[in-house]
Amino acid sequence: MPDFTLTTDADGVATLTWDVAGKSMNVMSAEGFALLDALIGQALCDPAVKGIILTSGKKDFSGGMDLNIIARMKDGGARGIFDAVMRIHGILRRIERAGMDPRTLKGGKPIVAALPGSALGIGLELPLACHRIIAADNPKARIGLPEITVGIFPGAGGTTRLVRRLGALAAAPFLLEGRLSDPRAALAAGLIDEVVAPKALLSRARDWVLAATDADLVKPWDTGGYRMPGGTPYHPAGVMTFVGASAMVLGKTMGVYPAAKALLSAVYEGALVPFDTALRIEARWFTNVLLNPSSGAMIRSLFINRQALEKGALRPAQPDQAVRRLGVIGAGMMGAGIAHVAAAAGITVVLIDTTQEAAERGRAHSQNLPDTGIRRGTVTPDHKADVPGRITATTDHAALSGCDLVIEAVFEDPGVKAEVTARVGAAVSPDCILATNTSTLPIGGLAQASQLPEQFIGIHFFSPVDRMMLVEIIRGKATGERAVARALDFVRQIGKTPILVNDARFFYANRCIIPYINEGIRMVTGGVRPALIENAAKLAGMPLGPLQLVDETSIDLGVKIARATRAAMGDACADGAVDQVLLDMADEGRLGRKAQAGFYAYDAAGRRRGLWPELATRYPVTDPQPDLTEVQHRLLFAQVLEAVRALQDGVLTDIRQGDVGAILGWGFAPWSGGPFSWLDIIGAARAVEICDALAARHGPRFAAPDLLRDLAATGDSFYRRFAPAVDAA
């Protein structure tokens, strides 16, 4: 079945329906573009056709371009990319001009986009080339241009058209942030022209086609008197807009995201020239971005690899293990969050705590959490009412009867967890899977309390559960394939991204993030200016500096981890100086943001008011200070070397998990594509050179792992060496 089909009714209204076979949502391919162009040409040349409706045969219009195609465009080099993009511009420009006389701008045929649901990326760029955009009143639909979030920018005319339609200032949130809107918000912002009842969508589009005049077909930028909303760069108002935009982009990206800078350049330069020249400028900057290794790495990790993990690339060959009834033990912040996301996904939940009051408090979390979503229009009032109704709050473990999966989310204490495990095992059926939500404790040790260790698994959620997309699944030595399959199926049910790792202390995510925090604290004790540490991290693309991160996660949590680690590892634990800093802070009640006192100072409302002034007194700043690159290398290599060791030790079995997990789990420099992608960008030989220099100055924790040295010696890279295993997964 072709991606597009064309039918014409008795009144001469042609309907061009997009419906890609075998896909839940339409994505644009090279073949799709060619067919679209041919059918548009056919309709424009047919004298019986008065106008065209472009719509979808699915509940949504389009999820965008097939990014696998974009990734492969690089094979043609700069000329190949540019020519391919210009062909797309040509197709959309033919839709926009619709056969009209180029001199008189008359004689064209009206083309309307009728959007039944979400329209993302090319799914909006294509409608922007049409003469009118009508969307169904569907509050679940999302309309926008999210390309910037995966390392590129709208390159099929979306950047140029949206700026000319809205002005640079009004278009900025949609282009530079990838903001998505429901149809009514999109109408208010000017992205679309009309919102109608879903059942009236095609009839309204048909009426518009039959009533359209020549004037309705001409875009403002094709007329002689066009003036860009908000002013062009040489207009007094426009000067301030573009100066402000440049500062905003630098402030948000810290200069490490090439797509944002390229987008702004395309907008600025395109605003100075006629529309068709602006499209060529957009194509050149898009080519520039696509050839940047950062963009390629982001596309691979945040789209291709992430999508593969979400579709079950790691799943054992097992029958469907969907969870219909979930038990959650512990109604604190984590347990309540897990119960909420499960209930929101339609799963019946039993939430258990030691007192009914605590259990009810956890259930109330699901009543309060949707309020923000309702204000933003992303959650309906009905959804808010339905979710708590799926949660039973109780103290009775007998209520766990019939659960497919039980997740224990109690204190990080092996004794407490062992007691809970034994009690749950006595209350559930033999085929129920028991999971522990632990962030540090080895699964093998916790599984000893279970009568069925093959049905015991780790499921590590990140806080806050409702917002963090990563879930780390930890397979113990005794964990069976059915337990793995059920954990993966559950994560898919709740709409999150899983990584599957083998058991080891700290697993993968915490194994990498703890050294980042520790290195920051170690530099403070060594006399490095705290502001330099924090700003160096942000300028490297980390969302939070290490000191702010430990404040956000709480210093007393760091103390608990430090004590548990020392108890387990004894003298092998090499972070005694760092642990002492945390112990001292905790003893003084400086527990982080929650206590309004930590490495940062806070006001009464909990807002940060700068670094704690006494840090400089307690840990005097030395002179001279290290340069910015030195600090950044210490912070980044503290993380990536642990990622390499995790792969080398068999904790990670797939580098896709390492990159996707790092970005989604703790925000590792998304511009880099993740630790392994970043090491491939700088090259293994250069990475070893940096490691040797850091190890000489700061100690063996920076020694290059054998695997990294081997890659350097052979001139290999992570993705080249491990590509066969990745492709086969």
C-alpha positions as CSV (number, residue, x, y, z in Angstrom):
1,M,0.0,0.0,0.0
2,P,1.5,3.4,-1.0
3,D,2.1,6.0,1.7
4,F,-0.2,8.5,-0.1
5,T,-3.4,7.9,-2.0
6,L,-5.4,10.5,-4.0
7,T,-9.2,10.5,-4.5
8,T,-11.4,13.2,-6.1
9,D,-15.1,13.7,-5.4
10,A,-17.9,14.9,-7.7
11,D,-17.3,18.6,-6.8
12,G,-13.6,18.4,-7.8
13,V,-12.2,18.3,-4.3
14,A,-9.2,16.0,-4.2
15,T,-8.3,14.3,-0.9
16,L,-4.6,13.3,-0.5
17,T,-4.5,10.8,2.4
18,W,-1.2,10.0,4.2
19,D,-1.3,6.5,5.6
20,V,2.0,4.6,5.9
21,A,1.4,0.9,6.0
22,G,2.6,-1.0,9.1
23,K,3.2,2.1,11.1
24,S,1.2,3.4,14.1
25,M,2.0,6.9,13.0
26,N,3.0,8.4,9.7
27,V,6.7,9.1,9.2
28,M,8.1,10.7,6.0
29,S,10.6,8.8,3.9
30,A,12.4,9.6,0.6
31,E,9.9,7.4,-1.2
32,G,7.0,9.2,0.5
33,F,8.3,12.6,-0.6
34,A,8.6,11.4,-4.2
35,L,5.0,10.0,-4.2
36,L,3.7,13.2,-2.5
37,D,5.3,15.3,-5.2
38,A,3.9,13.1,-8.0
39,L,0.3,13.2,-6.7
40,I,0.4,16.9,-6.0
41,G,1.6,17.4,-9.6
42,Q,-1.1,15.1,-10.8
43,A,-3.8,17.0,-9.0
44,L,-2.5,20.4,-10.0
45,C,-2.5,19.4,-13.7
46,D,-6.0,17.8,-13.6
47,P,-8.6,20.4,-14.8
48,A,-11.3,18.5,-12.9
49,V,-9.6,19.2,-9.5
50,K,-10.5,22.5,-7.9
51,G,-8.5,22.1,-4.7
52,I,-6.8,19.6,-2.4
53,I,-7.2,18.4,1.1
54,L,-4.1,16.9,2.7
55,T,-5.0,14.7,5.6
56,S,-4.1,11.4,7.4
57,G,-5.7,8.0,7.4
58,K,-4.5,7.6,11.0
59,K,-5.6,9.2,14.3
60,D,-2.6,11.5,14.1
61,F,-1.2,13.4,11.1
62,S,2.5,12.7,11.4
63,G,5.2,12.0,13.9
64,G,7.8,13.6,11.6
65,M,10.7,12.5,9.4
66,D,12.1,9.1,9.7
67,L,15.4,10.1,11.4
68,N,17.0,6.9,10.2
69,I,16.8,8.5,6.8
70,I,18.3,11.8,8.1
71,A,21.1,9.8,9.7
72,R,21.9,8.2,6.3
73,M,21.8,11.5,4.4
74,K,25.3,12.1,5.6
75,D,26.6,9.4,3.3
76,G,26.4,11.8,0.4
77,G,28.5,14.4,2.1
78,A,27.8,18.1,2.2
79,R,26.7,18.3,-1.5
80,G,24.4,15.2,-1.1
81,I,22.7,16.6,2.1
82,F,22.3,20.1,0.6
83,D,20.8,18.7,-2.7
84,A,18.4,16.4,-0.8
85,V,17.2,19.2,1.4
86,M,16.7,21.5,-1.6
87,R,14.6,18.8,-3.3
88,I,12.4,18.8,-0.3
89,H,12.2,22.6,-0.4
90,G,11.2,22.3,-4.0
91,I,8.3,19.9,-3.3
92,L,6.9,22.1,-0.5
93,R,7.4,25.3,-2.6
94,R,5.3,23.7,-5.3
95,I,2.6,23.0,-2.8
96,E,2.8,26.6,-1.6
97,R,2.6,28.1,-5.1
98,A,0.0,25.5,-6.2
99,G,0.3,26.2,-9.9
100,M,-0.3,30.0,-9.7
101,D,1.2,32.4,-12.2
102,P,4.4,33.6,-10.7
103,R,3.9,37.1,-12.0
104,T,0.2,37.7,-11.2
105,L,0.0,35.2,-8.3
106,K,-3.3,34.0,-9.7
107,G,-4.7,30.7,-11.0
108,G,-3.5,28.5,-8.2
109,K,-5.5,25.7,-6.5
110,P,-6.2,25.9,-2.8
111,I,-4.5,23.3,-0.6
112,V,-5.6,22.8,3.0
113,A,-4.0,20.6,5.6
114,A,-6.6,18.8,7.8
115,L,-4.9,17.5,11.0
116,P,-6.8,14.9,12.9
117,G,-4.2,14.7,15.7
118,S,-0.6,15.3,16.4
119,A,1.6,17.0,13.7
120,L,5.3,17.0,14.6
121,G,8.4,18.0,12.6
122,I,7.8,17.5,8.9
123,G,4.2,16.9,10.0
124,L,3.9,20.6,10.7
125,E,6.5,21.8,8.1
126,L,4.3,20.3,5.3
127,P,1.1,22.0,6.6
128,L,3.0,25.3,6.9
129,A,3.5,25.2,3.1
130,C,-0.3,24.7,2.6
131,H,-2.7,27.7,2.3
132,R,-4.7,26.9,5.5
133,I,-4.2,24.6,8.5
134,I,-7.3,23.2,10.2
135,A,-6.9,21.0,13.2
136,A,-9.4,18.8,15.0
137,D,-10.2,19.8,18.6
138,N,-8.2,17.0,20.1
139,P,-6.7,17.9,23.5
140,K,-4.3,14.9,23.3
141,A,-2.8,16.1,20.0
142,R,0.6,17.8,20.0
143,I,1.6,20.3,17.3
144,G,5.1,21.6,17.0
145,L,8.7,21.3,15.8
146,P,10.7,19.3,18.3
147,E,13.8,18.8,16.1
148,I,16.1,20.8,18.3
149,T,15.7,18.2,21.1
150,V,17.4,15.6,19.0
151,G,20.3,17.7,17.8
152,I,19.0,19.3,14.5
153,F,16.5,22.0,13.6
154,P,13.5,22.2,11.3
155,G,15.2,22.1,7.9
156,A,12.3,21.5,5.5
157,G,11.3,25.2,5.5
158,G,9.8,25.1,9.0
159,T,12.3,27.5,10.4
160,T,11.9,30.0,7.6
161,R,8.1,29.8,7.3
162,L,7.4,29.9,11.0
163,V,9.6,33.0,11.5
164,R,8.0,34.8,8.6
165,R,4.6,33.8,9.9
166,L,5.1,34.7,13.6
167,G,8.2,36.8,13.8
168,A,11.5,35.7,15.3
169,L,10.5,36.5,18.9
170,A,7.1,34.6,18.8
171,A,8.7,31.7,16.9
172,A,11.6,31.3,19.3
173,P,9.9,28.9,21.8
174,F,8.7,26.6,19.1
175,L,12.1,26.5,17.3
176,L,14.7,26.9,20.0
177,E,12.9,24.9,22.7
178,G,10.9,22.5,20.6
179,R,7.7,23.5,22.5
180,L,4.7,21.4,21.6
181,S,1.1,22.7,21.9
182,D,-2.4,21.2,21.8
183,P,-4.6,22.5,18.9
184,R,-6.2,25.4,20.8
185,A,-2.9,26.6,22.1
186,A,-1.4,26.2,18.6
187,L,-4.3,28.4,17.3
188,A,-3.7,31.0,19.9
189,A,0.0,31.1,19.1
190,G,-0.6,31.4,15.4
191,L,0.8,28.0,14.3
192,I,-2.5,27.0,12.7
193,D,-5.5,28.8,11.4
194,E,-8.6,27.0,12.7
195,V,-9.8,24.4,15.2
196,V,-13.0,22.5,14.6
197,A,-14.8,19.5,16.0
198,P,-13.2,16.2,15.0
199,K,-16.3,15.0,13.1
200,A,-16.4,18.3,11.1
201,L,-12.7,18.3,10.1
202,L,-13.0,17.1,6.5
203,S,-16.3,18.8,5.8
204,R,-14.9,22.1,7.0
205,A,-11.7,21.6,4.9
206,R,-13.8,20.8,1.9
207,D,-16.0,24.0,2.4
208,W,-12.8,26.1,2.6
209,V,-11.4,24.7,-0.6
210,L,-14.6,25.4,-2.5
211,A,-14.8,29.0,-1.2
212,A,-11.1,29.9,-1.4
213,T,-10.1,32.9,-3.6
214,D,-6.8,33.7,-5.3
215,A,-6.0,36.1,-2.4
216,D,-6.4,33.2,0.1
217,L,-3.6,31.3,-1.6
218,V,-0.9,33.9,-1.6
219,K,1.5,33.8,1.4
220,P,2.4,37.2,2.9
221,W,6.1,36.7,2.1
222,D,5.3,36.3,-1.6
223,T,3.8,39.7,-1.8
224,G,5.7,42.9,-2.4
225,G,4.6,44.7,0.7
226,Y,5.5,41.9,3.2
227,R,7.0,43.0,6.5
228,M,8.3,40.5,9.0
229,P,6.4,40.6,12.3
230,G,8.5,42.1,15.0
231,G,11.0,43.5,12.5
232,T,14.0,42.3,10.6
233,P,17.6,42.5,12.0
234,Y,18.1,46.0,10.4
235,H,14.8,47.3,11.8
236,P,15.0,49.1,15.2
237,A,12.6,46.7,16.9
238,G,14.2,43.7,15.2
239,V,17.7,44.6,16.4
240,M,16.7,44.2,20.0
241,T,14.9,40.9,19.2
242,F,18.0,39.4,17.6
243,V,20.4,40.7,20.2
244,G,18.1,39.2,22.9
245,A,17.7,35.9,21.0
246,S,21.5,35.5,20.7
247,A,21.9,36.0,24.5
248,M,19.0,33.7,25.2
249,V,20.4,30.9,23.1
250,L,23.9,31.2,24.7
251,G,22.3,31.2,28.1
252,K,20.2,28.1,27.5
253,T,22.8,26.1,25.5
254,M,26.1,27.3,27.1
255,G,27.4,27.3,23.5
256,V,27.7,23.5,23.3
257,Y,24.6,22.7,21.1
258,P,25.5,23.4,17.5
259,A,21.9,23.1,16.2
260,A,20.7,26.1,18.3
261,K,23.5,28.3,17.0
262,A,22.9,27.2,13.4
263,L,19.2,27.7,13.7
264,L,19.7,31.3,14.9
265,S,22.1,32.0,12.1
266,A,19.6,30.6,9.6
267,V,16.9,32.9,11.0
268,Y,19.1,36.0,11.1
269,E,20.6,35.6,7.7
270,G,17.3,34.4,6.1
271,A,15.5,37.5,7.5
272,L,17.8,39.7,5.3
273,V,16.9,38.2,2.0
274,P,13.9,37.1,-0.2
275,F,12.1,33.9,0.8
276,D,13.6,31.5,-1.7
277,T,17.1,32.7,-0.9
278,A,16.3,32.2,2.8
279,L,15.3,28.6,2.0
280,R,18.8,28.0,0.5
281,I,20.4,29.6,3.6
282,E,18.3,27.3,5.8
283,A,19.4,24.3,3.8
284,R,23.1,25.3,4.1
285,W,22.9,25.6,7.9
286,F,21.0,22.3,8.1
287,T,23.7,20.7,6.1
288,N,26.3,22.2,8.5
289,V,24.5,20.8,11.5
290,L,24.0,17.4,10.0
291,L,27.7,17.1,9.4
292,N,28.5,18.0,13.0
293,P,29.4,14.9,15.0
294,S,27.3,16.2,17.9
295,S,24.1,16.2,15.9
296,G,24.8,12.7,14.6
297,A,25.4,11.4,18.1
298,M,22.3,13.0,19.5
299,I,20.1,11.6,16.7
300,R,21.6,8.2,17.2
301,S,21.2,8.2,21.0
302,L,18.0,10.2,21.6
303,F,16.0,8.8,18.7
304,I,17.4,5.7,17.0
305,N,18.9,3.9,20.1
306,R,16.2,5.2,22.5
307,Q,13.5,4.0,20.2
308,A,15.1,0.6,19.9
309,L,15.3,0.2,23.6
310,E,11.7,1.2,24.1
311,K,10.6,-1.3,21.4
312,G,12.1,-4.2,23.3
313,A,15.6,-4.6,21.8
314,L,16.8,-6.1,25.1
315,R,13.8,-8.3,25.8
316,P,14.2,-12.0,26.2
317,A,12.0,-14.3,24.0
318,Q,9.1,-14.7,26.4
319,P,5.3,-14.6,26.1
320,D,3.6,-11.3,26.9
321,Q,4.3,-10.3,30.5
322,A,2.1,-7.2,30.8
323,V,1.2,-6.2,34.3
324,R,-2.5,-5.9,35.1
325,R,-2.2,-5.6,38.9
326,L,0.7,-4.0,40.6
327,G,1.7,-4.0,44.3
328,V,3.9,-1.2,45.7
329,I,5.3,-1.6,49.2
330,G,6.2,1.8,50.7
331,A,4.1,4.9,50.1
332,G,6.8,7.5,50.4
333,M,8.0,9.7,47.6
334,M,9.3,6.9,45.4
335,G,6.5,4.4,46.1
336,A,3.8,7.0,45.6
337,G,5.4,8.1,42.4
338,I,5.6,4.5,41.1
339,A,1.9,3.9,42.0
340,H,0.9,7.1,40.2
341,V,2.6,6.4,36.9
342,A,1.3,2.8,36.9
343,A,-2.3,3.9,37.6
344,A,-2.0,6.6,35.0
345,A,-1.1,3.9,32.5
346,G,-4.3,2.0,33.4
347,I,-2.8,-0.5,35.8
348,T,-4.7,-1.5,39.0
349,V,-2.4,-0.7,42.0
350,V,-2.3,-1.9,45.6
351,L,-0.2,0.7,47.7
352,I,0.9,-0.6,51.1
353,D,2.5,1.1,54.0
354,T,2.8,0.5,57.7
355,T,0.0,2.8,58.6
356,Q,-3.3,3.6,56.8
357,E,-2.5,7.3,57.1
358,A,0.8,6.9,55.3
359,A,-0.8,4.7,52.6
360,E,-3.6,7.3,52.1
361,R,-1.0,10.1,51.9
362,G,0.8,8.2,49.1
363,R,-2.5,7.7,47.3
364,A,-3.2,11.5,47.6
365,H,-0.1,12.1,45.6
366,S,-2.0,10.9,42.5
367,Q,-4.8,13.4,43.3
368,N,-2.5,16.4,43.6
369,L,0.1,15.6,40.8
370,P,-2.2,16.1,37.8
371,D,-3.1,19.7,38.7
372,T,0.0,21.1,36.9
373,G,-0.9,19.1,33.8
374,I,-4.5,20.3,33.9
375,R,-3.2,23.9,34.1
376,R,-1.0,23.2,31.0
377,G,-3.8,21.4,29.2
378,T,-1.8,18.1,29.0
379,V,-4.1,16.3,31.5
380,T,-7.9,16.3,31.5
381,P,-10.0,16.6,34.7
382,D,-11.4,13.1,33.9
383,H,-7.8,11.7,34.0
384,K,-7.2,13.2,37.4
385,A,-10.4,11.6,38.7
386,D,-9.6,8.2,37.2
387,V,-6.1,7.7,38.4
388,P,-6.5,7.7,42.2
389,G,-9.5,5.4,41.7
390,R,-7.1,2.7,40.4
391,I,-5.1,2.8,43.6
392,T,-6.0,0.9,46.8
393,A,-4.2,2.3,49.8
394,T,-4.0,-0.3,52.6
395,T,-1.8,-1.9,55.3
396,D,-3.0,-5.4,54.5
397,H,-0.5,-7.5,52.6
398,A,-3.3,-9.9,51.7
399,A,-4.4,-7.3,49.2
400,L,-1.4,-8.3,47.1
401,S,-3.2,-11.4,46.0
402,G,-3.5,-11.5,42.2
403,C,-0.6,-9.1,41.6
404,D,1.6,-9.8,38.6
405,L,4.4,-7.7,39.9
406,V,5.2,-6.3,43.4
407,I,7.8,-3.4,43.7
408,E,9.3,-2.9,47.1
409,A,10.2,0.8,47.6
410,V,11.2,1.0,51.3
411,F,14.4,2.4,53.0
412,E,17.8,1.6,51.6
413,D,18.4,-0.9,54.4
414,P,19.2,-4.5,53.5
415,G,17.5,-5.7,56.7
416,V,14.3,-3.8,56.2
417,K,14.2,-4.9,52.5
418,A,14.8,-8.6,53.5
419,E,11.9,-8.4,55.9
420,V,9.6,-7.0,53.3
421,T,10.7,-9.5,50.7
422,A,9.9,-12.4,53.0
423,R,6.5,-11.0,53.9
424,V,5.5,-10.3,50.3
425,G,6.6,-13.8,49.2
426,A,4.2,-15.3,51.7
427,A,1.3,-13.2,50.3
428,V,1.6,-13.5,46.6
429,S,1.1,-16.4,44.1
430,P,4.2,-18.4,43.0
431,D,4.3,-16.7,39.5
432,C,4.4,-13.1,40.9
433,I,7.6,-11.2,40.2
434,L,9.1,-9.3,43.1
435,A,11.2,-6.2,42.3
436,T,13.2,-4.0,44.6
437,N,13.5,-0.3,43.9
438,T,17.1,0.2,45.1
439,S,19.6,2.7,43.8
440,T,22.8,1.1,45.3
441,L,22.3,-2.3,47.0
442,P,23.4,-5.3,45.0
443,I,20.4,-7.4,43.8
444,G,22.2,-10.7,44.5
445,G,22.4,-9.9,48.2
446,L,18.8,-8.8,48.5
447,A,17.5,-11.8,46.5
448,Q,18.8,-14.1,49.3
449,A,15.6,-13.2,51.3
450,S,13.4,-14.6,48.5
451,Q,12.3,-18.2,48.2
452,L,12.3,-17.7,44.4
453,P,15.4,-15.7,43.5
454,E,14.8,-16.4,39.8
455,Q,11.7,-14.2,40.2
456,F,13.6,-11.4,42.0
457,I,14.8,-8.4,40.0
458,G,15.9,-4.8,40.5
459,I,13.8,-1.9,39.1
460,H,15.5,1.4,39.8
461,F,13.3,4.5,39.2
462,F,14.7,8.0,39.2
463,S,13.2,10.8,41.2
464,P,10.8,12.4,40.5
465,V,9.2,9.3,39.1
466,D,6.6,11.1,37.0
467,R,9.1,13.2,35.2
468,M,12.2,11.1,34.9
469,M,12.0,8.9,31.7
470,L,14.7,6.3,32.5
471,V,14.2,3.1,34.5
472,E,17.2,1.0,35.2
473,I,16.4,-2.8,35.4
474,I,19.0,-4.8,37.2
475,R,19.4,-8.5,36.6
476,G,20.8,-10.6,39.4
477,K,22.8,-13.7,38.8
478,A,19.8,-15.9,39.6
479,T,17.2,-13.6,37.9
480,G,15.2,-15.6,35.3
481,E,14.2,-14.5,31.8
482,R,10.5,-14.2,32.7
483,A,11.3,-11.7,35.4
484,V,13.4,-9.7,33.0
485,A,10.6,-9.8,30.3
486,R,8.0,-8.7,32.9
487,A,10.1,-5.8,34.1
488,L,10.7,-4.6,30.5
489,D,7.0,-5.0,29.6
490,F,6.0,-3.0,32.7
491,V,8.4,-0.1,31.8
492,R,7.0,-0.1,28.3
493,Q,3.4,0.0,29.8
494,I,4.2,3.1,31.8
495,G,5.8,4.9,28.9
496,K,9.3,5.1,30.1
497,T,12.7,4.0,28.6
498,P,14.4,0.9,30.1
499,I,18.0,0.0,30.3
500,L,18.9,-3.6,31.4
501,V,22.2,-4.0,33.3
502,N,23.9,-6.8,35.3
503,D,24.2,-6.7,39.0
504,A,27.0,-4.8,40.7
505,R,27.3,-2.2,43.4
506,F,25.7,1.1,42.2
507,F,24.6,-0.7,39.0
508,Y,25.3,1.7,36.0
509,A,23.7,5.1,36.6
510,N,24.9,5.7,40.2
511,R,28.2,4.1,39.4
512,C,28.8,7.0,37.0
513,I,27.1,9.9,38.8
514,I,28.6,9.4,42.2
515,P,32.2,10.0,40.9
516,Y,31.0,13.2,39.3
517,I,29.6,14.5,42.6
518,N,32.7,13.2,44.5
519,E,35.1,14.9,42.0
520,G,33.3,18.2,42.5
521,I,33.6,17.9,46.3
522,R,37.2,16.8,46.0
523,M,38.0,19.9,44.0
524,V,36.4,22.1,46.7
525,T,38.6,20.5,49.4
526,G,41.6,21.0,47.1
527,G,41.1,24.7,46.9
528,V,39.3,25.0,43.5
529,R,36.8,27.9,43.5
530,P,33.3,26.4,43.9
531,A,31.9,28.8,41.3
532,L,34.5,27.6,38.8
533,I,33.5,24.0,39.4
534,E,29.8,24.6,39.0
535,N,30.1,26.8,35.9
536,A,32.6,24.5,34.3
537,A,30.1,21.6,34.5
538,K,27.3,23.7,33.0
539,L,29.6,25.0,30.2
540,A,30.3,21.3,29.4
541,G,26.6,20.7,29.0
542,M,25.8,19.2,32.4
543,P,22.3,20.4,33.6
544,L,23.5,20.8,37.2
545,G,26.9,21.3,38.7
546,P,28.0,18.6,41.1
547,L,27.5,20.7,44.2
548,Q,24.0,21.7,43.2
549,L,23.2,18.1,42.3
550,V,24.1,16.8,45.7
551,D,22.0,19.5,47.3
552,E,19.0,18.5,45.1
553,T,19.3,14.8,45.9
554,S,20.0,15.6,49.6
555,I,23.3,15.4,51.4
556,D,21.9,12.9,53.9
557,L,21.3,10.5,51.1
558,G,25.0,10.9,50.2
559,V,25.9,10.1,53.8
560,K,23.8,6.9,53.7
561,I,25.4,5.8,50.5
562,A,28.9,6.6,51.8
563,R,28.3,4.7,55.1
564,A,26.8,1.7,53.2
565,T,29.7,1.7,50.8
566,R,32.3,1.9,53.5
567,A,30.6,-0.9,55.4
568,A,30.7,-3.1,52.3
569,M,34.1,-2.2,50.9
570,G,36.1,-1.3,53.9
571,D,39.6,0.1,53.1
572,A,38.9,-0.4,49.3
573,C,36.7,2.7,49.5
574,A,38.8,5.5,48.2
575,D,36.6,8.5,48.9
576,G,37.2,9.1,52.6
577,A,37.9,12.8,52.3
578,V,34.8,13.4,50.3
579,D,32.7,11.4,52.8
580,Q,34.0,13.5,55.6
581,V,32.8,16.7,53.9
582,L,29.3,15.2,53.6
583,L,29.4,14.0,57.2
584,D,30.4,17.4,58.4
585,M,27.6,19.1,56.4
586,A,25.0,16.7,57.7
587,D,26.1,17.1,61.3
588,E,25.5,20.9,60.9
589,G,22.0,20.3,59.5
590,R,23.1,21.3,56.0
591,L,21.2,18.6,54.2
592,G,20.6,20.4,50.9
593,R,17.6,22.1,49.3
594,K,15.1,20.3,51.5
595,A,16.7,21.8,54.6
596,Q,17.3,25.2,52.8
597,A,21.0,24.8,53.6
598,G,23.7,22.9,51.8
599,F,26.6,23.7,49.4
600,Y,24.2,26.6,48.4
601,A,22.4,29.1,50.5
602,Y,18.6,29.3,50.2
603,D,15.9,31.8,51.1
604,A,12.8,30.9,53.1
605,A,11.0,29.8,49.9
606,G,13.8,27.3,49.1
607,R,15.2,29.4,46.2
608,R,19.0,29.2,45.7
609,R,20.8,32.4,46.7
610,G,24.3,31.5,45.6
611,L,26.9,29.2,47.0
612,W,27.3,29.0,50.7
613,P,29.7,31.8,51.6
614,E,31.4,29.8,54.4
615,L,32.7,27.2,51.8
616,A,35.5,29.6,50.9
617,T,36.4,30.0,54.6
618,R,36.3,26.3,55.4
619,Y,38.1,25.2,52.2
620,P,40.4,28.1,51.3
621,V,40.8,28.8,47.6
622,T,44.3,28.3,46.3
623,D,46.2,30.3,43.8
624,P,46.6,29.8,40.9
625,Q,43.3,28.2,39.9
626,P,43.2,25.4,37.3
627,D,42.0,26.4,33.9
628,L,38.5,25.8,32.7
629,T,39.4,22.8,30.5
630,E,41.2,21.0,33.3
631,V,38.1,21.3,35.6
632,Q,35.8,20.1,32.8
633,H,38.0,17.2,32.0
634,R,38.1,16.1,35.6
635,L,34.3,16.3,35.9
636,L,33.6,14.5,32.5
637,F,36.2,11.8,32.7
638,A,35.1,11.0,36.3
639,Q,31.8,9.9,34.6
640,V,32.9,8.4,31.3
641,L,35.7,6.3,32.7
642,E,33.2,4.6,35.0
643,A,30.9,4.0,31.9
644,V,33.8,2.3,30.1
645,R,34.6,0.2,33.2
646,A,30.9,-0.8,33.4
647,L,31.1,-2.0,29.8
648,Q,34.5,-3.7,30.4
649,D,33.2,-5.4,33.6
650,G,30.0,-6.7,31.9
651,V,27.6,-4.5,33.9
652,L,26.6,-2.9,30.6
653,T,26.1,-5.4,27.7
654,D,25.1,-2.9,25.1
655,I,26.6,0.6,24.5
656,R,23.2,2.0,23.5
657,Q,22.1,1.6,27.1
658,G,25.2,3.4,28.2
659,D,24.5,6.5,26.1
660,V,20.7,6.6,26.4
661,G,20.9,5.8,30.2
662,A,23.5,8.6,30.8
663,I,21.4,11.3,29.1
664,L,18.0,10.3,30.5
665,G,19.2,9.1,33.9
666,W,21.5,12.0,35.1
667,G,21.6,14.4,32.2
668,F,25.1,13.6,30.9
669,A,25.9,16.4,28.3
670,P,23.1,15.6,25.8
671,W,24.9,17.4,23.1
672,S,27.5,14.6,23.1
673,G,25.2,11.7,22.6
674,G,26.3,10.1,25.8
675,P,29.7,8.9,27.3
676,F,30.6,6.4,24.5
677,S,29.5,8.8,21.7
678,W,31.6,11.5,23.3
679,L,34.7,9.3,23.5
680,D,34.2,8.4,19.8
681,I,33.9,12.1,18.9
682,I,37.2,13.1,20.6
683,G,38.8,9.8,19.7
684,A,40.2,7.0,21.9
685,A,43.8,8.1,21.4
686,R,43.0,11.7,22.6
687,A,41.0,10.3,25.5
688,V,43.9,8.1,26.7
689,E,46.2,11.1,26.4
690,I,43.9,13.2,28.6
691,C,43.6,10.3,31.1
692,D,47.3,9.9,31.4
693,A,47.7,13.6,32.1
694,L,44.9,13.6,34.7
695,A,46.2,10.5,36.3
696,A,49.7,12.0,36.7
697,R,48.3,15.1,38.4
698,H,45.3,13.7,40.3
699,G,45.8,10.0,40.9
700,P,44.9,6.5,39.5
701,R,41.1,7.1,39.5
702,F,41.8,8.7,36.0
703,A,43.8,5.7,34.7
704,A,42.5,4.7,31.3
705,P,40.7,1.4,31.3
706,D,42.3,-1.4,29.3
707,L,39.4,-1.4,26.8
708,L,39.9,2.3,26.1
709,R,43.7,1.8,25.6
710,D,43.0,-1.1,23.3
711,L,40.7,1.1,21.1
712,A,43.4,3.8,21.0
713,A,46.1,1.3,20.0
714,T,44.0,-0.1,17.2
715,G,42.5,3.2,16.0
716,D,39.0,1.8,16.7
717,S,35.9,3.3,18.3
718,F,33.2,2.1,20.5
719,Y,30.4,2.2,17.9
720,R,32.6,0.6,15.2
721,R,33.8,-2.2,17.5
722,F,30.4,-2.9,19.1
723,A,28.2,-2.2,16.1
724,P,27.7,-5.9,15.2
725,A,26.4,-6.7,18.7
726,V,24.2,-3.6,18.7
727,D,22.7,-4.4,15.3
728,A,22.0,-7.9,16.3
729,A,20.2,-6.9,19.5
